[in-house]
């Protein structure tokens, strides 16, 4: 039990200390890597007691591991939840949540813009288990209300959306979900604490691809689900440890624990750099439109300012003009991206490195073309994860590539 009351300290302190006490055996300040698959018992009676739950402790790392547990406690504190369960990837978090909460015959109301892997789960995988999904624009409260039926068990969305950067009013949707006795699940990957706190706004469950901002160094796959003790117990027991079998390796959890200690500093710089990049892009003659909640031109800027604590995110999407020196938006976009020297072409986000990619042919290639275009994922859309480089260097890199079009 920590000596620190985390209700009385600020985010930066929580990020460093929550879930991590000096090791009781050795006094090690850094959380040890318990790189073991199984744990031994002194007696048969002790083993039986731990398996029954009468005695606390660890049995097998698929069901729990001290390094993984330290990360779970930290992430629960940072998101303001009662408990958390970590997974081997972001999709492990999505899949385990769906398996844990849903059964044959249930119905899900889902945001119509999702990460490509999640879209496959919603559009294809759940249908195989007899679970129906209705896709709506969750920023439109009337659409959400109209999509709900007597079998609806979950409302699920991302905010901001990947990659169109549309913002959903979490508090308003939470009120609808509570009135209908429906679980609200929010993917908070694009706007992690200290930017946005879905649970504090009324969501039941929040999940992340830990691979992204929470780890922040581009060297780990991971996911997390945070919520009430009751909900997390169901997702852990029915999803993570059984049908999905998706716990992370203790070494990966150790790396994430290390990464989170600088989360506040990193996120603050990502957001500052992204706002400057968005302003630069919006003023560029070759750019048709920029999607970034921090811009006053964003249609939901006021909501984003309130809901995202004025920090927004490090993610930007933009489209080039339809005629750039004789090139259409897709052709110009390819030439522009290929001409960058600092930014790397890669599909992840939240790394120290600036990453850029083409959603229609990469992260969202699995989404049917008609569905993509209907929600604004056009062939000319470019997604940018703004890194921690000097922003003046990034702007200069973008400008030299634009000059070569």
MARZAMI-392248 format. One record per residue (C-alpha): residue number from 0; x, y, z; residue in one letter. Coordinates in Angstrom, 2 decimals, always signed. Layout:
BEGIN
ATOM  num        u        v        w  residu
ATOM  NUM        X        Y        Z       a
...
This chain:
BEGIN
ATOM  num        u        v        w  residu
ATOM    0    +0.00    +0.00    +0.00       x
ATOM    1    +1.45    +3.34    -1.04       x
ATOM    2    +2.10    +6.02    +1.56       x
ATOM    3    +0.95    +8.56    -1.03       x
ATOM    4    -2.72    +9.55    -1.20       x
ATOM    5    -3.17    +9.80    -4.96       x
ATOM    6    -6.38   +11.79    -4.52       x
ATOM    7    -4.24   +14.62    -3.14       x
ATOM    8    -1.38   +14.81    -5.66       x
ATOM    9    -1.07   +16.00    -9.24       x
ATOM   10    -0.82   +13.93   -12.41       x
ATOM   11    +2.97   +14.11   -12.74       x
ATOM   12    +3.40   +12.63    -9.27       x
ATOM   13    +0.87    +9.88    -9.93       x
ATOM   14    +2.56    +8.93   -13.20       x
ATOM   15    +5.84    +8.33   -11.39       x
ATOM   16    +4.70    +6.71    -8.15       x
ATOM   17    +1.32    +4.97    -8.64       x
ATOM   18    +1.63    +1.19    -8.61       x
ATOM   19    +5.35    +1.30    -7.93       x
ATOM   20    +6.77    +0.91    -4.44       x
ATOM   21   +10.39    -0.09    -3.69       x
ATOM   22   +10.67    -3.87    -3.93       x
ATOM   23    +9.95    -5.39    -0.49       x
ATOM   24   +12.51    -8.16    -0.90       x
ATOM   25   +15.52    -6.19    -2.13       x
ATOM   26   +14.58    -2.52    -1.82       x
ATOM   27   +15.00    -2.04    -5.58       x
ATOM   28   +13.49    +1.28    -6.66       x
ATOM   29   +12.67    +0.07   -10.18       x
ATOM   30    +9.91    -2.55   -10.37       x
ATOM   31   +11.54    -5.97   -10.97       x
ATOM   32   +10.77    -7.97   -14.11       x
ATOM   33    +9.11   -11.15   -12.89       x
ATOM   34    +9.96   -13.09   -16.03       x
ATOM   35    +8.28   -16.32   -15.04       x
ATOM   36    +5.38   -18.33   -16.37       x
ATOM   37    +4.45   -19.99   -13.09       x
ATOM   38    +4.71   -19.52    -9.31       x
ATOM   39    +5.47   -22.20    -6.67       x
ATOM   40    +3.55   -23.02    -3.51       x
ATOM   41    +4.93   -24.22    -0.17       x
ATOM   42    +2.09   -26.71    +0.24       x
ATOM   43    -0.81   -28.20    -1.65       x
ATOM   44    -3.09   -26.36    +0.72       x
ATOM   45    -1.51   -23.01    -0.22       x
ATOM   46    -1.93   -23.79    -3.92       x
ATOM   47    -5.56   -24.75    -3.41       x
ATOM   48    -6.16   -21.58    -1.42       x
ATOM   49    -4.70   -19.36    -4.11       x
ATOM   50    -6.66   -21.05    -6.87       x
ATOM   51    -9.89   -20.71    -4.89       x
ATOM   52    -9.15   -17.08    -4.10       x
ATOM   53    -9.11   -17.65    -0.35       x
ATOM   54    -5.39   -16.78    -0.26       x
ATOM   55    -4.11   -13.79    -2.26       x
ATOM   56    -1.14   -14.31    -4.53       x
ATOM   57    +0.06   -15.37    -7.96       x
ATOM   58    -0.38   -18.76    -9.58       x
ATOM   59    +0.35   -18.52   -13.31       x
ATOM   60    +1.33   -15.42   -15.29       x
ATOM   61    -1.61   -15.70   -17.68       x
ATOM   62    -3.84   -14.89   -14.71       x
ATOM   63    -1.58   -12.39   -12.99       x
ATOM   64    +2.04   -11.33   -12.63       x
ATOM   65    +3.61    -8.80   -10.20       x
ATOM   66    +5.17    -6.68   -12.96       x
ATOM   67    +1.95    -6.64   -14.96       x
ATOM   68    +0.02    -5.86   -11.79       x
ATOM   69    +2.16    -2.82   -11.05       x
ATOM   70    +1.24    -1.46   -14.49       x
ATOM   71    -2.45    -2.24   -13.97       x
ATOM   72    -2.51    -0.34   -10.67       x
ATOM   73    -0.70    +2.64   -12.22       x
ATOM   74    -3.07    +2.86   -15.20       x
ATOM   75    -6.16    +2.49   -13.01       x
ATOM   76    -4.98    +5.42   -10.89       x
ATOM   77    -4.11    +7.58   -13.91       x
ATOM   78    -7.53    +7.02   -15.54       x
ATOM   79    -9.47    +7.32   -12.29       x
ATOM   80   -10.76    +3.73   -12.38       x
ATOM   81   -11.12    +1.11    -9.66       x
ATOM   82    -9.12    -1.56   -11.48       x
ATOM   83    -7.41    -2.38   -14.77       x
ATOM   84    -6.23    -5.36   -16.77       x
ATOM   85    -3.32    -5.15   -19.22       x
ATOM   86    -3.16    -7.05   -22.49       x
ATOM   87    -0.57    -8.01   -25.08       x
ATOM   88    -1.80    -5.43   -27.61       x
ATOM   89    -4.44    -2.79   -28.14       x
ATOM   90    -6.51    -5.29   -30.08       x
ATOM   91    -6.18    -7.66   -27.13       x
ATOM   92    -7.91    -4.97   -25.06       x
ATOM   93   -10.67    -4.50   -27.66       x
ATOM   94   -11.26    -8.22   -28.19       x
ATOM   95   -11.19    -9.10   -24.50       x
ATOM   96   -13.67    -6.32   -23.71       x
ATOM   97   -16.12    -7.49   -26.39       x
ATOM   98   -15.82   -11.14   -25.36       x
ATOM   99   -16.13   -10.24   -21.70       x
ATOM  100   -19.22    -8.04   -22.00       x
ATOM  101   -21.22    -9.57   -24.87       x
ATOM  102   -23.02   -12.78   -25.72       x
ATOM  103   -24.95   -14.22   -28.67       x
ATOM  104   -27.96   -12.06   -29.49       x
ATOM  105   -26.57    -8.84   -28.03       x
ATOM  106   -26.34    -5.56   -29.93       x
ATOM  107   -23.62    -2.88   -30.05       x
ATOM  108   -23.93    +0.76   -31.10       x
ATOM  109   -20.53    +1.64   -32.52       x
ATOM  110   -18.91    +4.77   -33.80       x
ATOM  111   -18.73    +4.73   -37.59       x
ATOM  112   -15.06    +5.76   -37.64       x
ATOM  113   -12.74    +3.30   -35.93       x
ATOM  114    -9.19    +2.06   -36.15       x
ATOM  115    -9.06    -0.50   -38.97       x
ATOM  116    -8.46    -3.49   -36.67       x
ATOM  117   -11.36    -2.54   -34.43       x
ATOM  118   -13.53    -2.04   -37.49       x
ATOM  119   -12.87    -5.66   -38.48       x
ATOM  120   -13.94    -6.82   -35.02       x
ATOM  121   -17.15    -4.79   -35.20       x
ATOM  122   -17.96    -5.43   -38.84       x
ATOM  123   -16.91    -9.08   -39.18       x
ATOM  124   -15.85   -10.91   -36.01       x
ATOM  125   -18.80   -10.05   -33.76       x
ATOM  126   -21.25   -11.08   -36.46       x
ATOM  127   -19.69   -14.56   -36.41       x
ATOM  128   -20.81   -14.84   -32.77       x
ATOM  129   -24.34   -13.62   -33.43       x
ATOM  130   -23.73   -10.10   -32.12       x
ATOM  131   -25.20    -7.26   -34.18       x
ATOM  132   -23.51    -3.88   -34.62       x
ATOM  133   -25.05    -0.61   -35.76       x
ATOM  134   -22.60    +2.08   -36.93       x
ATOM  135   -23.50    +5.70   -36.22       x
ATOM  136   -21.91    +9.12   -36.01       x
ATOM  137   -21.59    +9.27   -32.22       x
ATOM  138   -21.13   +13.04   -32.35       x
ATOM  139   -24.83   +13.10   -33.33       x
ATOM  140   -26.80   +12.30   -30.18       x
ATOM  141   -30.02   +11.69   -32.10       x
ATOM  142   -28.34    +9.00   -34.22       x
ATOM  143   -27.10    +7.27   -31.07       x
ATOM  144   -30.55    +7.35   -29.43       x
ATOM  145   -32.25    +6.03   -32.56       x
ATOM  146   -29.78    +3.14   -32.92       x
ATOM  147   -30.41    +1.75   -29.44       x
ATOM  148   -32.78    -1.20   -29.07       x
ATOM  149   -33.78    -3.63   -26.31       x
ATOM  150   -30.76    -5.85   -27.07       x
ATOM  151   -28.15    -3.06   -26.92       x
ATOM  152   -25.53    -3.83   -24.30       x
ATOM  153   -22.59    -1.62   -25.33       x
ATOM  154   -21.98    +1.79   -26.90       x
ATOM  155   -18.43    +1.99   -28.24       x
ATOM  156   -16.50    +4.84   -29.82       x
ATOM  157   -13.16    +6.58   -30.19       x
ATOM  158   -12.72   +10.27   -29.50       x
ATOM  159   -11.05   +11.84   -31.33       x
ATOM  160   -11.68    +9.34   -34.10       x
ATOM  161    -8.86    +7.60   -35.94       x
ATOM  162    -8.07    +9.14   -38.40       x
ATOM  163   -10.72   +11.83   -39.03       x
ATOM  164   -10.28   +13.56   -35.63       x
ATOM  165   -14.02   +13.89   -34.98       x
ATOM  166   -14.89   +14.53   -31.32       x
ATOM  167   -17.76   +12.89   -29.40       x
ATOM  168   -19.34   +14.39   -26.30       x
ATOM  169   -18.53   +11.68   -23.74       x
ATOM  170   -20.65   +13.19   -20.97       x
ATOM  171   -23.73   +13.42   -23.19       x
ATOM  172   -23.41    +9.84   -24.47       x
ATOM  173   -22.76    +8.64   -20.91       x
ATOM  174   -26.08   +10.15   -19.83       x
ATOM  175   -27.88    +8.24   -22.59       x
ATOM  176   -26.09    +4.99   -21.71       x
ATOM  177   -26.85    +5.33   -18.00       x
ATOM  178   -30.53    +6.00   -18.69       x
ATOM  179   -30.73    +2.88   -20.88       x
ATOM  180   -28.55    +0.71   -18.58       x
ATOM  181   -25.95    +0.23   -21.34       x
ATOM  182   -22.17    -0.01   -20.88       x
ATOM  183   -20.25    +2.89   -22.44       x
ATOM  184   -16.78    +1.91   -23.68       x
ATOM  185   -14.40    +4.62   -24.91       x
ATOM  186   -11.12    +4.09   -26.76       x
ATOM  187    -8.90    +6.82   -25.30       x
ATOM  188    -5.73    +5.99   -27.27       x
ATOM  189    -5.56    +9.32   -29.12       x
ATOM  190    -6.06   +11.45   -25.99       x
ATOM  191    -4.59    +9.72   -22.93       x
ATOM  192    -4.40   +11.31   -19.50       x
ATOM  193    -3.64   +14.10   -18.78       x
ATOM  194    -5.58   +15.12   -21.91       x
ATOM  195    -8.91   +13.34   -21.45       x
ATOM  196   -10.60   +11.28   -18.70       x
ATOM  197   -13.61    +9.32   -20.06       x
ATOM  198   -14.39    +7.61   -16.74       x
ATOM  199   -14.67   +10.97   -14.98       x
ATOM  200   -17.06   +12.06   -17.74       x
ATOM  201   -19.34    +9.07   -17.11       x
ATOM  202   -17.99    +6.23   -19.26       x
ATOM  203   -18.01    +2.74   -17.71       x
ATOM  204   -14.88    +1.44   -19.39       x
ATOM  205   -11.89    +3.08   -21.05       x
ATOM  206    -9.30    +1.23   -23.11       x
ATOM  207    -6.03    +2.06   -24.82       x
ATOM  208    -3.48    +0.71   -27.17       x
ATOM  209    -0.65    +1.05   -24.64       x
ATOM  210    +1.67    +0.70   -27.64       x
ATOM  211    +1.04    +4.36   -28.38       x
ATOM  212    +1.31    +7.37   -26.03       x
ATOM  213    +1.29    +5.46   -22.73       x
ATOM  214    +4.49    +3.61   -23.59       x
ATOM  215    +5.65    +6.36   -25.90       x
ATOM  216    +8.88    +4.86   -27.19       x
ATOM  217    +7.85    +2.68   -30.10       x
ATOM  218    +9.30    -0.52   -28.64       x
ATOM  219    +6.33    -2.30   -27.03       x
ATOM  220    +2.97    -3.79   -27.96       x
ATOM  221    +0.36    -3.55   -25.24       x
ATOM  222    -3.20    -2.70   -24.28       x
ATOM  223    -5.22    -1.91   -21.18       x
ATOM  224    -8.85    -1.89   -20.06       x
ATOM  225    -9.82    +0.28   -17.05       x
ATOM  226   -13.13    +0.43   -15.19       x
ATOM  227   -14.96    -0.78   -12.11       x
ATOM  228   -13.67    -3.80   -10.18       x
ATOM  229   -16.77    -5.73   -11.26       x
ATOM  230   -16.40    -5.00   -14.98       x
ATOM  231   -12.64    -5.62   -15.02       x
ATOM  232   -13.08    -8.94   -13.19       x
ATOM  233   -15.47   -10.09   -15.93       x
ATOM  234   -13.20    -8.91   -18.76       x
ATOM  235   -10.12   -10.42   -17.11       x
ATOM  236   -11.79   -13.73   -16.34       x
ATOM  237   -13.86   -14.23   -19.49       x
ATOM  238   -11.62   -12.46   -21.99       x
ATOM  239    -7.97   -11.82   -21.18       x
ATOM  240    -7.15   -15.00   -19.27       x
ATOM  241    -9.39   -17.46   -21.08       x
ATOM  242   -10.75   -17.24   -24.63       x
ATOM  243    -8.33   -14.51   -25.74       x
ATOM  244    -5.37   -15.44   -23.55       x
ATOM  245    -3.78   -12.05   -24.06       x
ATOM  246    -1.65   -11.02   -21.04       x
ATOM  247    +1.48    -9.04   -21.91       x
ATOM  248    +5.00   -10.24   -21.19       x
ATOM  249    +6.36    -8.88   -17.88       x
ATOM  250    +9.25    -7.33   -19.78       x
ATOM  251    +6.86    -5.29   -21.91       x
ATOM  252    +5.02    -4.13   -18.80       x
ATOM  253    +8.36    -3.08   -17.30       x
ATOM  254    +9.10    -0.98   -20.39       x
ATOM  255    +5.69    +0.69   -20.20       x
ATOM  256    +6.16    +1.42   -16.48       x
ATOM  257    +9.41    +3.12   -17.41       x
ATOM  258    +7.79    +5.05   -20.26       x
ATOM  259    +4.87    +6.35   -18.21       x
ATOM  260    +7.17    +8.15   -15.78       x
ATOM  261    +7.68   +10.79   -18.49       x
ATOM  262    +4.11   +10.69   -19.81       x
ATOM  263    +3.15   +14.20   -18.72       x
ATOM  264    +6.25   +15.82   -20.23       x
ATOM  265    +5.89   +13.87   -23.46       x
ATOM  266    +2.17   +14.48   -23.95       x
ATOM  267    +2.56   +18.20   -23.21       x
ATOM  268    +5.26   +18.51   -25.88       x
ATOM  269    +3.38   +16.35   -28.39       x
ATOM  270    +0.37   +18.64   -28.03       x
ATOM  271    +2.36   +21.87   -28.29       x
ATOM  272    +4.17   +20.63   -31.39       x
ATOM  273    +0.94   +19.37   -32.96       x
ATOM  274    -0.86   +22.70   -32.54       x
ATOM  275    +2.00   +24.53   -34.25       x
ATOM  276    +2.09   +21.95   -37.06       x
ATOM  277    -1.68   +22.19   -37.52       x
ATOM  278    -1.49   +25.97   -37.73       x
ATOM  279    +1.34   +25.72   -40.26       x
ATOM  280    -0.57   +23.22   -42.39       x
ATOM  281    -3.76   +25.28   -42.28       x
ATOM  282    -1.85   +28.25   -43.68       x
ATOM  283    -0.14   +26.22   -46.42       x
ATOM  284    -1.28   +26.92   -49.97       x
ATOM  285    -1.24   +23.24   -50.94       x
ATOM  286    -3.44   +22.06   -48.05       x
ATOM  287    -7.19   +21.82   -48.57       x
ATOM  288    -8.28   +21.08   -44.98       x
ATOM  289    -6.72   +20.26   -41.61       x
ATOM  290    -8.50   +18.16   -38.99       x
ATOM  291    -7.20   +19.05   -35.53       x
ATOM  292    -9.39   +19.75   -32.47       x
ATOM  293    -7.05   +22.49   -31.29       x
ATOM  294    -7.80   +24.66   -34.32       x
ATOM  295   -10.66   +27.13   -34.05       x
ATOM  296   -11.73   +25.97   -37.51       x
ATOM  297   -12.48   +22.48   -36.16       x
ATOM  298   -16.29   +22.17   -35.93       x
ATOM  299   -16.07   +20.77   -32.38       x
ATOM  300   -13.28   +22.99   -31.11       x
ATOM  301   -15.26   +24.27   -28.12       x
ATOM  302   -16.23   +20.75   -27.01       x
ATOM  303   -12.66   +19.56   -27.48       x
ATOM  304   -11.29   +22.47   -25.45       x
ATOM  305   -13.56   +21.57   -22.53       x
ATOM  306   -13.42   +17.78   -22.76       x
ATOM  307    -9.71   +17.47   -23.59       x
ATOM  308    -8.54   +19.95   -20.97       x
ATOM  309    -7.17   +22.35   -23.58       x
ATOM  310    -4.34   +19.98   -24.54       x
ATOM  311    -6.00   +18.23   -27.51       x
ATOM  312    -3.63   +15.56   -28.93       x
ATOM  313    -0.50   +14.98   -30.99       x
ATOM  314    -2.53   +13.61   -33.90       x
ATOM  315    -3.46   +15.54   -37.05       x
ATOM  316    -5.18   +14.58   -40.30       x
ATOM  317    -5.11   +16.69   -43.44       x
ATOM  318    -5.87   +16.62   -47.16       x
ATOM  319    -4.07   +18.34   -50.02       x
ATOM  320    -5.82   +20.30   -52.72       x
ATOM  321    -7.28   +18.39   -55.65       x
ATOM  322    -4.96   +20.09   -58.14       x
ATOM  323    -1.39   +20.61   -56.93       x
ATOM  324    +0.86   +21.41   -59.88       x
ATOM  325    -1.21   +19.08   -62.05       x
ATOM  326    -1.41   +16.31   -59.44       x
ATOM  327    -4.61   +15.16   -57.78       x
ATOM  328    -4.75   +14.96   -53.96       x
ATOM  329    -3.71   +11.30   -53.82       x
ATOM  330    -0.76   +11.68   -56.19       x
ATOM  331    +0.39   +14.89   -54.52       x
ATOM  332    +0.03   +13.30   -51.09       x
ATOM  333    +2.19   +10.33   -52.04       x
ATOM  334    +4.88   +12.55   -53.52       x
ATOM  335    +4.80   +14.84   -50.49       x
ATOM  336    +5.05   +12.02   -47.93       x
ATOM  337    +7.83   +10.28   -49.89       x
ATOM  338    +9.78   +13.55   -49.92       x
ATOM  339    +9.93   +14.00   -46.14       x
ATOM  340   +13.30   +13.54   -44.44       x
ATOM  341   +12.57   +13.73   -40.71       x
ATOM  342    +9.10   +12.17   -40.57       x
ATOM  343    +9.03    +8.39   -41.03       x
ATOM  344    +6.35    +6.53   -42.96       x
ATOM  345    +4.86    +4.21   -40.33       x
ATOM  346    +1.42    +3.32   -39.00       x
ATOM  347    +1.84    +3.71   -35.24       x
ATOM  348    +1.59    +6.89   -33.19       x
ATOM  349    +2.65    +8.50   -29.94       x
ATOM  350    +6.36    +7.81   -30.51       x
ATOM  351    +9.13   +10.38   -29.99       x
ATOM  352    +9.58   +10.16   -33.77       x
ATOM  353    +7.16   +11.96   -36.08       x
ATOM  354    +5.23    +9.34   -38.08       x
ATOM  355    +3.09    +9.84   -41.17       x
ATOM  356    +0.91    +7.44   -43.12       x
ATOM  357    -1.88    +7.02   -45.67       x
ATOM  358    -4.93    +5.53   -43.86       x
ATOM  359    -6.85    +4.36   -46.94       x
ATOM  360    -4.02    +2.05   -48.02       x
ATOM  361    -2.53    +1.28   -44.59       x
ATOM  362    -4.32    +1.39   -41.20       x
ATOM  363    -7.82    +1.38   -42.74       x
ATOM  364    -7.21    -0.72   -45.85       x
ATOM  365    -9.45    -3.46   -44.36       x
ATOM  366   -12.44    -1.09   -44.18       x
ATOM  367   -14.64    -1.33   -47.30       x
ATOM  368   -13.91    +1.57   -49.65       x
ATOM  369   -17.51    +2.75   -49.70       x
ATOM  370   -17.63    +2.78   -45.88       x
ATOM  371   -14.30    +4.60   -45.68       x
ATOM  372   -15.31    +7.36   -48.04       x
ATOM  373   -18.73    +7.74   -46.44       x
ATOM  374   -17.09    +8.78   -43.13       x
ATOM  375   -14.36   +10.94   -44.65       x
ATOM  376   -11.43    +8.55   -44.96       x
ATOM  377   -10.70    +9.61   -48.53       x
ATOM  378    -7.84    +8.49   -50.73       x
ATOM  379    -6.30   +11.91   -50.22       x
ATOM  380    -6.35   +11.86   -46.41       x
ATOM  381    -2.99   +11.84   -44.60       x
ATOM  382    -2.55   +11.03   -40.89       x
ATOM  383    +0.28   +12.63   -38.92       x
ATOM  384    +1.57   +11.68   -35.47       x
ATOM  385    +3.62   +14.69   -34.40       x
ATOM  386    +6.72   +13.69   -32.48       x
ATOM  387    +9.06   +15.33   -30.02       x
ATOM  388   +11.54   +16.78   -32.49       x
ATOM  389   +12.06   +20.54   -32.60       x
ATOM  390    +8.89   +21.79   -34.26       x
ATOM  391   +10.78   +24.33   -36.37       x
ATOM  392   +12.76   +21.44   -37.86       x
ATOM  393    +9.53   +19.58   -38.63       x
ATOM  394    +7.99   +22.61   -40.33       x
ATOM  395   +11.15   +23.09   -42.40       x
ATOM  396   +11.03   +19.42   -43.41       x
ATOM  397    +7.40   +19.70   -44.50       x
ATOM  398    +8.10   +22.91   -46.40       x
ATOM  399   +11.01   +21.45   -48.36       x
ATOM  400    +8.84   +18.52   -49.39       x
ATOM  401    +5.99   +20.84   -50.43       x
ATOM  402    +8.51   +22.87   -52.45       x
ATOM  403    +9.42   +19.75   -54.43       x
ATOM  404    +5.85   +19.02   -55.54       x
